[in-house]
Amino acid sequence: MPRVNKKIVGLMKNDGSGELKTEFVGLRSKMHRVRVNGEDKMKKCKGVKYGVVQRTIQCDDYKRCLDENSGASRAQRTIVSRAHRVYTIQQCKLALIRLMTSGI
């Protein structure tokens, strides 16, 4: 795929560096998985730390959540500061959930 639009403002660009995207699973905004040429290229999950997404969320979890309308929660640790005191807290976040749409 030619990269002629790479530095031209306002035109469509190829964000896959010319590689063919073979599968896309989008659950909601900023919560998706992209497979390029048969291998997993990108997993995104807003609100959940990058390391937690890469280590604990498998690519089949996205598809299972979409097909079965099930969610997946994951635990993550975070360093927070309250009133000039530093704490380490563990949060249980709802990592994957499908966007519910009305039956139009």
Secondary structure per residue as TSV (DSSP state, phi and psi in degrees):
chain	resnum	aa	ss	phi	psi
A	1	M	-	360.0	130.2
A	2	P	-	-68.6	149.2
A	3	R	-	-111.8	40.4
A	4	V	T	-71.2	-25.7
A	5	N	T	-89.7	8.7
A	6	K	T	-56.7	-44.2
A	7	K	T	-112.3	19.0
A	8	I	-	-103.4	120.9
A	9	V	T	-68.7	135.8
A	10	G	T	91.7	-7.3
A	11	L	S	-102.6	158.1
A	12	M	-	-69.7	137.7
A	13	K	-	-116.7	160.4
A	14	N	-	-97.8	107.5
A	15	D	T	-83.0	-2.8
A	16	G	T	-98.5	12.6
A	17	S	T	57.0	34.5
A	18	G	T	86.1	-2.9
A	19	E	-	-83.9	153.2
A	20	L	-	-87.6	123.5
A	21	K	E	-81.6	120.5
A	22	T	E	-97.1	-24.9
A	23	E	E	-151.8	141.1
A	24	F	E	-137.1	128.0
A	25	V	E	-122.2	112.6
A	26	G	E	-113.2	119.0
A	27	L	E	-92.1	-43.7
A	28	R	E	-160.3	-172.5
A	29	S	T	-63.6	129.9
A	30	K	T	61.6	29.0
A	31	M	E	-140.9	90.5
A	32	H	E	-152.6	167.0
A	33	R	E	-135.5	138.3
A	34	V	E	-123.7	132.8
A	35	R	E	-113.9	127.8
A	36	V	E	-119.0	123.3
A	37	N	T	51.9	38.9
A	38	G	T	85.8	-7.2
A	39	E	E	-118.8	149.2
A	40	D	E	-74.6	126.0
A	41	K	E	-105.9	-38.5
A	42	M	E	-146.4	130.0
A	43	K	E	-125.3	126.2
A	44	K	E	-126.8	143.6
A	45	C	E	-155.9	101.8
A	46	K	T	-64.9	134.9
A	47	G	T	92.1	-8.9
A	48	V	S	-113.9	136.8
A	49	K	-	-60.1	147.7
A	50	Y	H	-56.6	-44.8
A	51	G	H	-64.4	-36.1
A	52	V	H	-66.8	-41.6
A	53	V	H	-64.9	-44.4
A	54	Q	H	-69.7	-36.8
A	55	R	H	-86.0	-40.8
A	56	T	H	-108.3	-20.0
A	57	I	-	-98.2	117.4
A	58	Q	-	-85.9	160.5
A	59	C	H	-68.3	-29.0
A	60	D	H	-70.7	-20.5
A	61	D	H	-64.2	-36.2
A	62	Y	H	-63.4	-46.6
A	63	K	H	-68.2	-40.0
A	64	R	H	-63.2	-40.7
A	65	C	H	-63.8	-39.1
A	66	L	H	-70.1	-44.3
A	67	D	H	-75.0	-44.2
A	68	E	H	-97.6	-1.3
A	69	N	-	54.9	42.9
A	70	S	-	-111.5	158.5
A	71	G	-	-108.6	171.1
A	72	A	E	-141.2	127.3
A	73	S	E	-110.9	148.2
A	74	R	E	-135.6	149.7
A	75	A	E	-95.2	139.9
A	76	Q	E	-141.2	149.9
A	77	R	E	-105.4	141.7
A	78	T	E	-139.4	145.3
A	79	I	E	-96.6	124.0
A	80	V	E	-126.0	159.2
A	81	S	E	-125.7	125.0
A	82	R	E	-131.9	124.2
A	83	A	T	53.9	45.3
A	84	H	T	63.3	24.1
A	85	R	E	-120.6	137.3
A	86	V	E	-100.5	130.7
A	87	Y	E	-127.8	155.7
A	88	T	E	-111.3	123.6
A	89	I	E	-121.5	153.8
A	90	Q	E	-111.9	127.3
A	91	Q	E	-114.1	144.2
A	92	C	E	-106.4	107.5
A	93	K	E	-102.7	145.4
A	94	L	E	-80.6	100.6
A	95	A	E	-80.0	-45.8
A	96	L	E	-122.5	128.8
A	97	I	-	-152.9	139.9
A	98	R	-	-83.5	144.3
A	99	L	-	-73.1	123.7
A	100	M	-	-84.6	127.4
A	101	T	-	-115.4	152.4
A	102	S	-	-77.8	154.0
A	103	G	-	-78.0	86.4
A	104	I	-	-89.7	360.0
